[in-house]
Amino acid sequence: MPIAVDLLHPKKEIEKKKHKKKRLVQSPNSCFMDVKCPNCYNITTIFSHAQTVVLCGGCNTVLCQPTGGKCRLTEGSSFRRKQP
């Protein structure tokens, strides 16, 4: 009787939904991001699960608001994940 799911080669969508410790290869959900301010285009590095309000260094606008998990970016700001 064949198995319906391939355990050696799981799909990326299924692996991303699993808990970080239950994946085939353990990896964290958090990362550092470069966020560009919508007003002055200054780039600031923030943590994806920031627990405090992050302000822009140039114009003091709010870049992200903390939530229970990942932080919420303000509208108009763009981001890029930093690679380790």
N, C-alpha and C positions, 0 to 999 in steps of 0.2 A: 504494500500500500504506500504510494508516494506521498511525501509531505507537500502541503499546498504552498508553503512559504520557503524560500531559499534562505537558509540560515547563514551561509558563508558570504553571500552577496546581497545584503538587504538594500532596499531602495533608500535614497537619501531623504525622501519625505518622511518615511516611517522612522528612520533613525533620528531625525531632528525632533520629532514629537516625543521620543522617549526621554526618561530622566537621564541626567548627565552621567550617572554612575551605571546605568543599565544598558548603555550603548555598547556596540561591539568594540569600539575604540573610545575610551573615555575622553571627553573634551568639555571645557567649560562653556556656559551660555553667555558669559560676560566678555566684554572687550573694551578697549580704549578706542575713542572716535575723535576725529578732527571735525569740529563743527564750525561752519562759516557763518558769521553774523550777517543777518539780512540788511543791516543798516550801513555798517562801516567795512564789511567784507574782511574783518579780522578773523584769523583762524585760531581757535582755542581747542586744546585737548581735554576731553572729559571722559569720565568712566560711564559705561552704559547703564550701570545700576547705581547712579549717583544718589545720595541720600540728602543732599542739600541743594538749594537753588544755585545755579551757576550763572554768573554775570559775565558779560563781555568786558574785557580789559580796556577797550578803547572808548566805548560809549555807554557802558553800564546798563545795557538792555539785558533782559532775562533770556538765556539761551535754552535752559531746560528746567522743568518742574519735576520734583520727585514724586513717584507713586509707590505702590507697595513693592513693585519689582523693578522693571526697567523704567528709566526716566522718560518723560514726555518732552520732545523737542518743540520749540515754539514754531508757529507757522512761518514759512518763508526761509527758514534756516536749512542748509543742506549739510550732509554729513558723509564721512568716508571712514570705513573701518580700518584701523591700523593693523598691520600684519606683524606678528612677533618676530 
